[in-house]
Amino acid sequence: MRYNLIHHESSGESIIQDDYISGLAKGLKLLDAFGIDRQKLNATQIAQRTGISRTAARRYLRTLKFLGYLDSDEHYFWLTHKVLRLSSSYLSSAHLPKIAQPILNILCGQTSLNYSVVVLEDDEVVPIARSFLPEQEMLRISLYGMHLGNRLPAHATSTGKILLSKFSQDEQQKWFKKFGLKRLTAFTLQDENEFYQMLKKVSLQDYCISKEEHELGVIAISVPILDAKGQAVAALNCMSQTHRVSEQYLLENILSLLRNTAYQIRAML
């Protein structure tokens, strides 16, 4: 018997069409439409962002409001705290965040710098663990980009570039054609060929430094976290302000810490 398969380009997963629930997929896609850029959306905006008809979008919005995942003023809709149940369940049960969290706190205590473990999703990176020491909170850089679950542009971050460098050349070209290189600061790399050359260099040196490409005044260094098969499953980074640390300092004092920590985490995966 032959089955019709549906393929998911981003995850690489396939599913038998009879097992695919399109209504559930559309509902989750609708929730994904809410982001930092637009925290409140109406049915027309949801339809534009998801490709769902306006009539269907309104039904999904009202259903999700009925279930408690959205709130509304009858014109616009926004996410409620109930959506945090999904993320909190992941963070409390997933293996990588649980083993990484105490290690990141130790690194933070040793160096007074910020550390995080980040995964790649399409054109964005998502922090799933970050260092936290209450007594050092006043030393922190801007919290933008440091929230667990926050989404940052992969092409302009050290973590995103180290993970993209693990793609094959064909995969990198497909990624570029799909997402491109949005300019975020005057230092954001935008040339396609230079982008490929940069990823090649990052792959060879097995670390990446990004300075003010995503946010002015911010510098970061990242290394990959590999699993038992040698596949990059996440990236480990250290981030600070440019007036506090230099590239040389990160290379001479932080890079070896990151590599040793990544190896330690790999042994526990």
Short mmCIF file of the C-alpha atoms (twelve columns), coordinates in Angstrom:
data_MODEL
# 
_entry.id   MODEL 
# 
loop_
_atom_site.group_PDB 
_atom_site.id 
_atom_site.type_symbol 
_atom_site.label_atom_id 
_atom_site.label_alt_id 
_atom_site.label_comp_id 
_atom_site.label_asym_id 
_atom_site.label_seq_id 
_atom_site.Cartn_x 
_atom_site.Cartn_y 
_atom_site.Cartn_z 
_atom_site.pdbx_PDB_model_num 
ATOM 1   C CA . MET A 1   0.000   0.000  0.000  1 
ATOM 2   C CA . ARG A 2   1.308   3.428  -0.944 1 
ATOM 3   C CA . TYR A 3   0.800   6.368  1.383  1 
ATOM 4   C CA . ASN A 4   0.779   10.041 0.526  1 
ATOM 5   C CA . LEU A 5   3.446   11.746 2.627  1 
ATOM 6   C CA . ILE A 6   3.646   15.325 3.779  1 
ATOM 7   C CA . HIS A 7   7.167   16.682 4.277  1 
ATOM 8   C CA . HIS A 8   8.140   19.461 6.666  1 
ATOM 9   C CA . GLU A 9   10.957  21.468 5.149  1 
ATOM 10  C CA . SER A 10  12.290  22.938 8.385  1 
ATOM 11  C CA . SER A 11  12.231  19.870 10.629 1 
ATOM 12  C CA . GLY A 12  12.910  17.313 7.897  1 
ATOM 13  C CA . GLU A 13  10.075  15.186 9.247  1 
ATOM 14  C CA . SER A 14  7.525   13.327 7.128  1 
ATOM 15  C CA . ILE A 15  4.027   12.214 8.048  1 
ATOM 16  C CA . ILE A 16  1.334   10.149 6.379  1 
ATOM 17  C CA . GLN A 17  -1.346  12.493 5.105  1 
ATOM 18  C CA . ASP A 18  -4.093  10.538 6.906  1 
ATOM 19  C CA . ASP A 19  -2.258  11.162 10.193 1 
ATOM 20  C CA . TYR A 20  -1.918  14.897 9.604  1 
ATOM 21  C CA . ILE A 21  -4.426  17.133 11.426 1 
ATOM 22  C CA . SER A 22  -4.471  20.346 9.419  1 
ATOM 23  C CA . GLY A 23  -6.666  22.173 11.937 1 
ATOM 24  C CA . LEU A 24  -4.145  21.620 14.711 1 
ATOM 25  C CA . ALA A 25  -1.306  22.712 12.445 1 
ATOM 26  C CA . LYS A 26  -3.151  25.921 11.530 1 
ATOM 27  C CA . GLY A 27  -3.906  26.688 15.155 1 
ATOM 28  C CA . LEU A 28  -0.251  26.360 16.130 1 
ATOM 29  C CA . LYS A 29  0.780   28.398 13.106 1 
ATOM 30  C CA . LEU A 30  -1.594  31.101 14.278 1 
ATOM 31  C CA . LEU A 31  0.032   31.188 17.724 1 
ATOM 32  C CA . ASP A 32  3.447   31.465 16.042 1 
ATOM 33  C CA . ALA A 33  2.241   34.583 14.227 1 
ATOM 34  C CA . PHE A 34  2.426   36.584 17.446 1 
ATOM 35  C CA . GLY A 35  5.886   37.976 18.009 1 
ATOM 36  C CA . ILE A 36  7.960   40.804 19.408 1 
ATOM 37  C CA . ASP A 37  7.259   42.969 16.367 1 
ATOM 38  C CA . ARG A 38  3.464   42.680 16.700 1 
ATOM 39  C CA . GLN A 39  2.134   41.550 20.051 1 
ATOM 40  C CA . LYS A 40  -1.482  42.355 19.191 1 
ATOM 41  C CA . LEU A 41  -3.072  41.161 15.942 1 
ATOM 42  C CA . ASN A 42  -6.533  41.197 14.403 1 
ATOM 43  C CA . ALA A 43  -8.093  38.601 12.100 1 
ATOM 44  C CA . THR A 44  -6.956  40.382 8.934  1 
ATOM 45  C CA . GLN A 45  -3.334  40.552 10.093 1 
ATOM 46  C CA . ILE A 46  -3.414  36.914 11.177 1 
ATOM 47  C CA . ALA A 47  -4.748  35.919 7.758  1 
ATOM 48  C CA . GLN A 48  -1.910  37.815 6.063  1 
ATOM 49  C CA . ARG A 49  0.744   36.238 8.266  1 
ATOM 50  C CA . THR A 50  -0.497  32.659 8.097  1 
ATOM 51  C CA . GLY A 51  -2.153  32.332 4.698  1 
ATOM 52  C CA . ILE A 52  -5.390  31.296 6.412  1 
ATOM 53  C CA . SER A 53  -8.580  32.948 5.204  1 
ATOM 54  C CA . ARG A 54  -9.876  35.826 7.323  1 
ATOM 55  C CA . THR A 55  -13.039 33.899 8.183  1 
ATOM 56  C CA . ALA A 56  -11.066 30.841 9.313  1 
ATOM 57  C CA . ALA A 57  -8.572  33.037 11.192 1 
ATOM 58  C CA . ARG A 58  -11.400 34.609 13.174 1 
ATOM 59  C CA . ARG A 59  -12.728 31.164 14.123 1 
ATOM 60  C CA . TYR A 60  -9.298  29.995 15.256 1 
ATOM 61  C CA . LEU A 61  -8.773  33.195 17.230 1 
ATOM 62  C CA . ARG A 62  -12.107 32.845 19.007 1 
ATOM 63  C CA . THR A 63  -11.440 29.169 19.756 1 
ATOM 64  C CA . LEU A 64  -8.030  29.935 21.245 1 
ATOM 65  C CA . LYS A 65  -9.565  32.747 23.287 1 
ATOM 66  C CA . PHE A 66  -12.249 30.328 24.531 1 
ATOM 67  C CA . LEU A 67  -9.473  27.900 25.579 1 
ATOM 68  C CA . GLY A 68  -7.589  30.659 27.393 1 
ATOM 69  C CA . TYR A 69  -4.543  30.949 25.143 1 
ATOM 70  C CA . LEU A 70  -5.558  34.374 23.810 1 
ATOM 71  C CA . ASP A 71  -7.283  37.450 25.183 1 
ATOM 72  C CA . SER A 72  -9.079  40.131 23.205 1 
ATOM 73  C CA . ASP A 73  -10.697 43.544 23.219 1 
ATOM 74  C CA . GLU A 74  -13.030 42.321 20.432 1 
ATOM 75  C CA . HIS A 75  -10.786 43.910 17.783 1 
ATOM 76  C CA . TYR A 76  -7.275  42.703 18.568 1 
ATOM 77  C CA . PHE A 77  -6.023  39.473 20.127 1 
ATOM 78  C CA . TRP A 78  -2.917  38.784 22.200 1 
ATOM 79  C CA . LEU A 79  -1.263  35.834 23.937 1 
ATOM 80  C CA . THR A 80  -2.020  35.027 27.562 1 
ATOM 81  C CA . HIS A 81  0.203   33.515 30.224 1 
ATOM 82  C CA . LYS A 82  -1.331  30.101 29.492 1 
ATOM 83  C CA . VAL A 83  1.011   29.622 26.530 1 
ATOM 84  C CA . LEU A 84  3.875   29.527 29.049 1 
ATOM 85  C CA . ARG A 85  2.686   26.076 30.099 1 
ATOM 86  C CA . LEU A 86  4.205   24.690 26.912 1 
ATOM 87  C CA . SER A 87  7.575   26.364 27.396 1 
ATOM 88  C CA . SER A 88  7.779   25.630 31.121 1 
ATOM 89  C CA . SER A 89  7.029   21.967 30.477 1 
ATOM 90  C CA . TYR A 90  9.848   21.847 27.932 1 
ATOM 91  C CA . LEU A 91  12.364  23.651 30.153 1 
ATOM 92  C CA . SER A 92  11.576  21.443 33.145 1 
ATOM 93  C CA . SER A 93  11.700  18.164 31.246 1 
ATOM 94  C CA . ALA A 94  14.135  18.590 28.332 1 
ATOM 95  C CA . HIS A 95  17.582  17.152 29.061 1 
ATOM 96  C CA . LEU A 96  19.826  19.825 27.545 1 
ATOM 97  C CA . PRO A 97  18.459  22.861 29.464 1 
ATOM 98  C CA . LYS A 98  18.508  20.930 32.745 1 
ATOM 99  C CA . ILE A 99  22.147  19.886 32.491 1 
ATOM 100 C CA . ALA A 100 23.321  23.207 31.040 1 
ATOM 101 C CA . GLN A 101 21.717  25.576 33.562 1 
ATOM 102 C CA . PRO A 102 23.978  24.922 36.607 1 
ATOM 103 C CA . ILE A 103 27.068  24.877 34.389 1 
ATOM 104 C CA . LEU A 104 26.202  28.272 32.930 1 
ATOM 105 C CA . ASN A 105 25.718  29.682 36.418 1 
ATOM 106 C CA . ILE A 106 29.198  28.473 37.394 1 
ATOM 107 C CA . LEU A 107 30.743  30.146 34.339 1 
ATOM 108 C CA . CYS A 108 28.895  33.357 35.163 1 
ATOM 109 C CA . GLY A 109 30.194  33.262 38.726 1 
ATOM 110 C CA . GLN A 110 33.757  32.716 37.528 1 
ATOM 111 C CA . THR A 111 33.844  35.482 34.937 1 
ATOM 112 C CA . SER A 112 30.923  37.876 35.684 1 
ATOM 113 C CA . LEU A 113 29.826  37.497 32.051 1 
ATOM 114 C CA . ASN A 114 26.592  36.169 30.549 1 
ATOM 115 C CA . TYR A 115 26.276  32.698 29.036 1 
ATOM 116 C CA . SER A 116 23.521  30.874 27.197 1 
ATOM 117 C CA . VAL A 117 22.734  27.698 25.289 1 
ATOM 118 C CA . VAL A 118 20.899  28.342 22.046 1 
ATOM 119 C CA . VAL A 119 19.212  26.221 19.357 1 
ATOM 120 C CA . LEU A 120 18.516  27.049 15.716 1 
ATOM 121 C CA . GLU A 121 15.008  27.172 14.289 1 
ATOM 122 C CA . ASP A 122 14.673  28.257 10.658 1 
ATOM 123 C CA . ASP A 123 16.132  31.781 10.460 1 
ATOM 124 C CA . GLU A 124 16.214  32.363 14.207 1 
ATOM 125 C CA . VAL A 125 18.051  31.161 17.282 1 
ATOM 126 C CA . VAL A 126 16.251  30.486 20.556 1 
ATOM 127 C CA . PRO A 127 17.919  30.560 24.011 1 
ATOM 128 C CA . ILE A 128 16.885  27.487 26.022 1 
ATOM 129 C CA . ALA A 129 19.185  28.076 29.026 1 
ATOM 130 C CA . ARG A 130 21.016  31.148 30.306 1 
ATOM 131 C CA . SER A 131 23.206  31.983 33.262 1 
ATOM 132 C CA . PHE A 132 21.657  33.681 36.237 1 
ATOM 133 C CA . LEU A 133 23.186  34.846 39.486 1 
ATOM 134 C CA . PRO A 134 20.955  37.278 41.440 1 
ATOM 135 C CA . GLU A 135 23.891  39.123 43.043 1 
ATOM 136 C CA . GLN A 136 25.272  39.959 39.596 1 
ATOM 137 C CA . GLU A 137 22.045  41.213 38.071 1 
ATOM 138 C CA . MET A 138 23.254  44.832 38.124 1 
ATOM 139 C CA . LEU A 139 26.198  43.829 35.919 1 
ATOM 140 C CA . ARG A 140 23.989  42.492 33.178 1 
ATOM 141 C CA . ILE A 141 23.872  43.927 29.701 1 
ATOM 142 C CA . SER A 142 20.544  44.716 28.082 1 
ATOM 143 C CA . LEU A 143 18.092  41.900 28.646 1 
ATOM 144 C CA . TYR A 144 17.102  42.062 24.998 1 
ATOM 145 C CA . GLY A 145 18.065  38.737 23.494 1 
ATOM 146 C CA . MET A 146 18.615  37.054 26.841 1 
ATOM 147 C CA . HIS A 147 15.062  35.894 27.588 1 
ATOM 148 C CA . LEU A 148 14.502  32.166 27.455 1 
ATOM 149 C CA . GLY A 149 12.496  31.415 24.355 1 
ATOM 150 C CA . ASN A 150 13.202  34.798 22.781 1 
ATOM 151 C CA . ARG A 151 13.943  34.640 19.064 1 
ATOM 152 C CA . LEU A 152 16.972  36.298 17.507 1 
ATOM 153 C CA . PRO A 153 18.097  36.528 13.853 1 
ATOM 154 C CA . ALA A 154 20.515  33.689 13.139 1 
ATOM 155 C CA . HIS A 155 22.592  35.486 10.519 1 
ATOM 156 C CA . ALA A 156 23.542  38.322 12.880 1 
ATOM 157 C CA . THR A 157 24.390  36.331 16.017 1 
ATOM 158 C CA . SER A 158 27.441  34.281 16.913 1 
ATOM 159 C CA . THR A 159 25.290  31.286 17.868 1 
ATOM 160 C CA . GLY A 160 23.333  31.377 14.637 1 
ATOM 161 C CA . LYS A 161 26.441  31.600 12.496 1 
ATOM 162 C CA . ILE A 162 28.233  28.769 14.285 1 
ATOM 163 C CA . LEU A 163 25.202  26.516 13.749 1 
ATOM 164 C CA . LEU A 164 24.723  27.603 10.126 1 
ATOM 165 C CA . SER A 165 28.407  26.874 9.505  1 
ATOM 166 C CA . LYS A 166 27.626  23.202 10.167 1 
ATOM 167 C CA . PHE A 167 25.238  23.117 7.211  1 
ATOM 168 C CA . SER A 168 26.420  21.759 3.878  1 
ATOM 169 C CA . GLN A 169 27.081  24.308 1.144  1 
ATOM 170 C CA . ASP A 170 23.848  23.348 -0.562 1 
ATOM 171 C CA . GLU A 171 21.906  23.739 2.684  1 
ATOM 172 C CA . GLN A 172 23.470  27.158 3.267  1 
ATOM 173 C CA . GLN A 173 22.459  28.317 -0.210 1 
ATOM 174 C CA . LYS A 174 18.888  27.093 0.293  1 
ATOM 175 C CA . TRP A 175 18.797  28.843 3.662  1 
ATOM 176 C CA . PHE A 176 20.005  32.109 2.131  1 
ATOM 177 C CA . LYS A 177 17.485  31.996 -0.720 1 
ATOM 178 C CA . LYS A 178 14.656  31.417 1.736  1 
ATOM 179 C CA . PHE A 179 15.573  33.915 4.441  1 
ATOM 180 C CA . GLY A 180 18.204  36.348 3.154  1 
ATOM 181 C CA . LEU A 181 20.254  38.699 5.342  1 
ATOM 182 C CA . LYS A 182 18.182  41.447 6.923  1 
ATOM 183 C CA . ARG A 183 20.155  44.515 7.935  1 
ATOM 184 C CA . LEU A 184 19.924  45.166 11.671 1 
ATOM 185 C CA . THR A 185 22.894  47.472 12.256 1 
ATOM 186 C CA . ALA A 186 25.559  49.071 10.082 1 
ATOM 187 C CA . PHE A 187 27.761  46.057 10.839 1 
ATOM 188 C CA . THR A 188 25.334  43.345 9.715  1 
ATOM 189 C CA . LEU A 189 26.822  41.228 6.908  1 
ATOM 190 C CA . GLN A 190 24.573  41.369 3.826  1 
ATOM 191 C CA . ASP A 191 26.621  40.173 0.851  1 
ATOM 192 C CA . GLU A 192 25.801  36.586 -0.123 1 
ATOM 193 C CA . ASN A 193 29.320  35.511 -1.129 1 
ATOM 194 C CA . GLU A 194 30.886  37.138 1.934  1 
ATOM 195 C CA . PHE A 195 28.303  35.317 4.034  1 
ATOM 196 C CA . TYR A 196 29.373  31.926 2.648  1 
ATOM 197 C CA . GLN A 197 33.052  32.786 3.122  1 
ATOM 198 C CA . MET A 198 32.387  33.832 6.699  1 
ATOM 199 C CA . LEU A 199 30.577  30.538 7.422  1 
ATOM 200 C CA . LYS A 200 33.481  28.601 5.897  1 
ATOM 201 C CA . LYS A 201 35.940  30.436 8.137  1 
ATOM 202 C CA . VAL A 202 33.760  29.848 11.196 1 
ATOM 203 C CA . SER A 203 33.514  26.147 10.366 1 
ATOM 204 C CA . LEU A 204 37.301  25.799 10.081 1 
ATOM 205 C CA . GLN A 205 38.085  27.638 13.323 1 
ATOM 206 C CA . ASP A 206 35.108  26.047 15.133 1 
ATOM 207 C CA . TYR A 207 34.117  29.219 16.952 1 
ATOM 208 C CA . CYS A 208 32.452  32.485 16.016 1 
ATOM 209 C CA . ILE A 209 32.746  36.052 17.261 1 
ATOM 210 C CA . SER A 210 29.980  38.500 16.418 1 
ATOM 211 C CA . LYS A 211 30.352  42.176 17.226 1 
ATOM 212 C CA . GLU A 212 27.504  44.689 16.963 1 
ATOM 213 C CA . GLU A 213 25.873  42.847 14.059 1 
ATOM 214 C CA . HIS A 214 22.590  42.379 15.870 1 
ATOM 215 C CA . GLU A 215 22.698  45.046 18.557 1 
ATOM 216 C CA . LEU A 216 25.099  47.968 18.911 1 
ATOM 217 C CA . GLY A 217 27.448  47.709 21.856 1 
ATOM 218 C CA . VAL A 218 27.162  43.916 22.143 1 
ATOM 219 C CA . ILE A 219 29.876  41.341 21.449 1 
ATOM 220 C CA . ALA A 220 29.587  37.557 21.717 1 
ATOM 221 C CA . ILE A 221 31.600  34.409 21.109 1 
ATOM 222 C CA . SER A 222 30.117  30.956 20.479 1 
ATOM 223 C CA . VAL A 223 31.130  27.325 20.051 1 
ATOM 224 C CA . PRO A 224 28.994  24.365 18.936 1 
ATOM 225 C CA . ILE A 225 27.595  21.729 21.275 1 
ATOM 226 C CA . LEU A 226 27.790  18.319 19.622 1 
ATOM 227 C CA . ASP A 227 25.898  15.135 20.380 1 
ATOM 228 C CA . ALA A 228 27.351  11.617 20.506 1 
ATOM 229 C CA . LYS A 229 27.126  11.397 16.702 1 
ATOM 230 C CA . GLY A 230 29.100  14.606 16.228 1 
ATOM 231 C CA . GLN A 231 26.059  16.597 15.098 1 
ATOM 232 C CA . ALA A 232 25.683  20.196 16.267 1 
ATOM 233 C CA . VAL A 233 22.540  20.273 18.406 1 
ATOM 234 C CA . ALA A 234 23.041  23.696 20.004 1 
ATOM 235 C CA . ALA A 235 25.524  26.485 20.530 1 
ATOM 236 C CA . LEU A 236 27.110  27.797 23.718 1 
ATOM 237 C CA . ASN A 237 27.909  31.488 23.868 1 
ATOM 238 C CA . CYS A 238 29.293  34.224 26.079 1 
ATOM 239 C CA . MET A 239 27.933  37.727 25.583 1 
ATOM 240 C CA . SER A 240 28.986  41.095 26.967 1 
ATOM 241 C CA . GLN A 241 29.286  44.769 26.145 1 
ATOM 242 C CA . THR A 242 31.986  46.030 23.808 1 
ATOM 243 C CA . HIS A 243 33.231  48.566 26.362 1 
ATOM 244 C CA . ARG A 244 33.742  45.767 28.923 1 
ATOM 245 C CA . VAL A 245 35.518  43.092 26.883 1 
ATOM 246 C CA . SER A 246 37.453  42.908 23.619 1 
ATOM 247 C CA . GLU A 247 37.730  40.224 20.960 1 
ATOM 248 C CA . GLN A 248 41.239  39.462 22.224 1 
ATOM 249 C CA . TYR A 249 39.951  38.942 25.763 1 
ATOM 250 C CA . LEU A 250 37.250  36.560 24.550 1 
ATOM 251 C CA . LEU A 251 39.772  34.556 22.524 1 
ATOM 252 C CA . GLU A 252 42.417  34.408 25.242 1 
ATOM 253 C CA . ASN A 253 40.224  33.929 28.316 1 
ATOM 254 C CA . ILE A 254 36.760  32.707 27.323 1 
ATOM 255 C CA . LEU A 255 37.138  30.485 24.255 1 
ATOM 256 C CA . SER A 256 38.863  27.660 26.122 1 
ATOM 257 C CA . LEU A 257 36.191  27.800 28.854 1 
ATOM 258 C CA . LEU A 258 33.455  27.518 26.243 1 
ATOM 259 C CA . ARG A 259 35.133  24.596 24.480 1 
ATOM 260 C CA . ASN A 260 35.699  22.704 27.721 1 
ATOM 261 C CA . THR A 261 32.109  23.345 28.776 1 
ATOM 262 C CA . ALA A 262 30.713  22.249 25.416 1 
ATOM 263 C CA . TYR A 263 32.710  19.033 25.714 1 
ATOM 264 C CA . GLN A 264 31.416  18.544 29.263 1 
ATOM 265 C CA . ILE A 265 27.820  19.011 28.132 1 
ATOM 266 C CA . ARG A 266 28.338  16.636 25.207 1 
ATOM 267 C CA . ALA A 267 29.467  13.901 27.607 1 
ATOM 268 C CA . MET A 268 26.201  14.260 29.523 1 
ATOM 269 C CA . LEU A 269 23.837  14.238 26.531 1 
# 
